[in-house]
Amino acid sequence: MSHGTVSNVLNGSKGVSLDKIRRVEKAVLLLGYKPNALARNLKTNSSGRIDVLLPNITDTAYAKLYESIATAAARRGYGVYLQLSGDSAEREAENLNRAHMYHTDGVILMTCRPEHPAIFQTLAKNGLNITFVLREIASGDAAFAGLDARELLAADIAFQLQKGRQRIAMV
């Protein structure tokens, strides 16, 4: 069979006879063929991959954030890969470059250099989709997901006052 026919069968394209599909599937099993995801990414420009780049996961809040992202992404068919920067600009840059090289579909990033938006704008122009979490960058044109705790704090203060507490500290 031609390379095109085999490719059409492996990619689920329509217009291939049932006989040819069976023959290709038999050859795949016999040869133990496994598709190369990196090679496929070069053609499709999609990896089904999301990188989550955090300073660490020893902080319980970061670990919970990662678990939430991983759960939501898995429901949508994405693989999630945890990358740690240790709040090092160099390690962050290495991880972002790797994400770009592997055609990662998106990066969720808690950056250690929010004051340097030009770095991220360059990556975005080169096709890397970045969403910033918890640490917003200086440029207002980037995707950002944060937590506004003012309402939660106000509700907690009201609750503490209702309990009769007179001295309240929120850290």
N, C-alpha and C positions, 0 to 999 in steps of 0.2 A: 504494500500500500504506500501511497505517497505521504510525505511529511505533513502536507496540508490536511489529508484525511485523518491521520492520527491526531494532529493538533485539534481538529474540529471535534473529534470524539472526546478527547481529554478535557476540552473546554466546554463541552455540553452544547455545541452549536447544533442548530437544526439542519435538516437536509441530508443527513447521513443515514444510509440504509441500516436496518436492524442487523443484517448479516455482518456488515463491516464493524458495527459497534461491538458485536459479540466477539469478533476476531481480535479487535484491538484490546478489549477487556481481558481476553484469554492471554494475549501476549504480555500485557501488563502484569498479570498474576504470575505467569511463568518466569518472567525476567526479574520480578521483584522491583519494578519501576516505582520510583518515588519522585514527584515533581520537585524541582528546585525553586523554593519560594523567592530567593534573591533574583534568580533569572526572570521569573514571572513578573516581579516588581519592575524590572527594567522596561518591560513591555506595557504593563497595565498602569504603571505609575501609582500603584496603590499597594500598600503592604498589609492592610488589615491590622495595623499595629499602632498603638498609642504609647508614647513614653511619658512616664510621670517622673519628673525630676524634682526631688526634695532635698533639703539639707541633711536629713537623717530620718530614721524611723524609730529611734529610741524615745522621741517625744511622742507620747500617746496620741496627741491630737493629729500629728502627721501620719501616724500609723492608721488611725481611723479614717482620715481623709483618703489615704491610698486605698483602703478596703472599699470605701464608698465608690470611688472612681472605678476600681477594678470590677465591682459588681455591676455597675451601670453599663460599663463598656462590654462586658461579657454578654449581657442581655442583647446587645446590638451586634454581636459577632466579632468584636475586636479583641485582640490579644493586648494585654497591658504589661509593660515592662518597666520595672522600678529602677531608676537610676539615682544615685546619691552624689551630692556635690560636696558635702561636708562644709558648706558655705565657702567653698574655694572657687574663685573666679576661673581659675585654670581648669579645674575639673568640670565646672559647669560648661565652659566653652568646648571641651572635648566631647562631652555628652551631646551637646547641641549639634556639633559637627557630625558626629556619628549618626544622630537621628536624621540629619539631612542626607547623608550618604546612603542610608538604608531606605530612603523614601518613606520615612515614617509619616503616617497620615496626620498625626498631630502630636504636639508636646504640651503637657500641662506642667507648668513651671512655677516654682517658688524661687525666684531669682535672688542671688546675693548681690546683684548690681543693678538695682532699680533706677539708679541715677544715670545709666548709660543706654538710653533708648536707641541710639544709632546702631548698636550691635544687633539688636533684635529687628530693627527695620530692614537691615541688610539681609538677614536670614529670611524674613518674610518676603522680600522682593525675589529671593531665590527659591521660593516655594515652600518654605517650612511654616506650617500653621502652628502658632504658639498661643496658648491661653494662659494668662498669668493668674496665680491664686495667692491670696493673702498679702502679697507684696506687689503693689501696683507700680508700674514703671512711670517715669516722668512724662512720657508722651501719652496724650489722651486718646490716641487712635488705636490702641491695642485692646484685644479682648481681655477682660478682667473679671474674675469671680472672687468676691470677697465676703466678709462676714461683718455685718453691721450689728453690733451688740447693744446699741443704745436702748432699743425697746426692751430687750431682755434685762438689762441692768435697771431700767426704770421700774419694770414689773417686780424685780427682786427687791429693790429698795422699798417699794410700796408694801410688799409682803413683810419685810423686816420691820417697818414702822408699825404695821398692823399688829405684829407680835409684841409691840411695846419696846422694841430695842431703840435706844437713843443714840448710840454711837455705832456708826456703820462705816466700814472701809471696804472699797472694791478695788481689787488689784488686777 
